[in-house]
Amino acid sequence: MNLEIDIEEPWPASADWADLAERAAEALQESAPELANPRLLASVLFTSDAEVHVLNREWRGKDKPTNVLSFPMLERGELLALPADGPPEMLGDIALAWETCAREAEEKAIGVDHHAMHLIVHALLHLAGHDHETSPEDARAMEELEIKTLAHLGIADPYGDHHD
């Protein structure tokens, strides 16, 4: 999987957000090998709460910002059937909101870099057809993939010790 990454203000230049996104995607491919297809392309936009608010209102009918949005462009079956040879195939788009991500990281007493990596992993799983809102079993399966991927990155279980 390849990423197209765009970093806008107010994301601070003090961190390498593009490298962070690449590392998160690379680690996820070990936990979710269907994402290792070299044809796959996903866009990641690091942007503001204001921009995510607009996207959330326009595309989801929710008039508020959120931490991350994902816009899948392939159905899960299409992803799983996609051969490795051929032209690039757009998996989908992701948008992360700085102010919400930074606030949530502070509330959780974790680094914003770790929180952003978790949100990228979470959003990429949504692009791959995983959904934590369909059933408790689906939520648990998605969380387990996130936990496994974040462990590869040296990041603690974001859901707490209830998974031990």
Buried (B, 14 or more C-beta within 10 A) or exposed (E): BEBEBEBEEEBEEEBEBBEBBBBBBBBBBEBBEBBBBEBBBBBBBBBBBEBBBBBBEEEEEEEEBBBBBBBBBBEBEEBEEBEEEEEEBBBBBBBBBBBBBBBBBEEEEBEBBBBBBBBBBBBBBBBBBBBBEEEEEEBEBBBBBBBBBBEBBEBEBBBEEEEE
